[in-house]
Amino acid sequence: MLEKKPAFWKIISYGFVLFILLFVFLMYFSPDMMVAVTNQVWALCGW
């Protein structure tokens, strides 16, 4: 049981770091990405 705790906390910390990186990525690229996604949705809807 003592060997599983460091792996558990390592997974939690890696997940947190990846979440922060994803958040920064979305904050930087969100305007262009939102415009592209919106245009794609309207194109798929036939407008």
SETIDREN-648090 format. One line per field, with one value per residue (C-alpha): residue number from 1; x, y, z. Coordinates in nm, 4 decimals, decimal comma, always signed. Layout:
k <- c(NUM/...) .
px <- c(X/...) .
py <- c(Y/...) .
pz <- c(Z/...) .
***
This chain:
k <- c(1/2/3/4/5/6/7/8/9/10/11/12/13/14/15/16/17/18/19/20/21/22/23/24/25/26/27/28/29/30/31/32/33/34/35/36/37/38/39/40/41/42/43/44/45/46/47) .
px <- c(+0,0000/+0,2930/+0,4142/+0,0815/+0,0621/+0,3545/+0,2167/-0,1265/+0,0130/+0,2316/-0,0758/-0,2647/+0,0235/+0,0740/-0,2968/-0,2939/+0,0059/-0,1544/-0,4756/-0,2825/-0,1043/-0,4352/-0,5912/-0,3055/-0,3306/-0,7047/-0,6633/-0,4082/-0,5823/-0,9495/-1,0502/-0,9236/-1,0438/-1,3908/-1,4273/-1,3168/-1,5480/-1,8432/-1,7859/-1,7602/-2,0853/-2,2700/-2,1265/-2,2420/-2,5868/-2,6177/-2,6127) .
py <- c(+0,0000/+0,2356/+0,1896/+0,2948/+0,6354/+0,8009/+0,6794/+0,8144/+1,1579/+1,1534/+1,0909/+1,3690/+1,6158/+1,5250/+1,5672/+1,9072/+2,0241/+1,9035/+2,0843/+2,4093/+2,3724/+2,3021/+2,6068/+2,8319/+2,6848/+2,7526/+3,1071/+3,1779/+3,0081/+3,0359/+3,3302/+3,1674/+2,8239/+2,9502/+3,1282/+2,8148/+2,5882/+2,8245/+2,8462/+2,4668/+2,4236/+2,6692/+2,4945/+2,1562/+2,2961/+2,4130/+2,7878) .
pz <- c(+0,0000/+0,0598/-0,2967/-0,4498/-0,2782/-0,4638/-0,7970/-0,7039/-0,6137/-0,9246/-1,1409/-0,9628/-1,0043/-1,3705/-1,4344/-1,2638/-1,4670/-1,7900/-1,6934/-1,6381/-1,9731/-2,1481/-1,9790/-2,0948/-2,4454/-2,4587/-2,3259/-2,6000/-2,8916/-2,7922/-3,0196/-3,3396/-3,2305/-3,1396/-3,4753/-3,6605/-3,4588/-3,5024/-3,8787/-3,8977/-3,7020/-3,9260/-4,2327/-4,1057/-4,0331/-4,3941/-4,3316) .
***
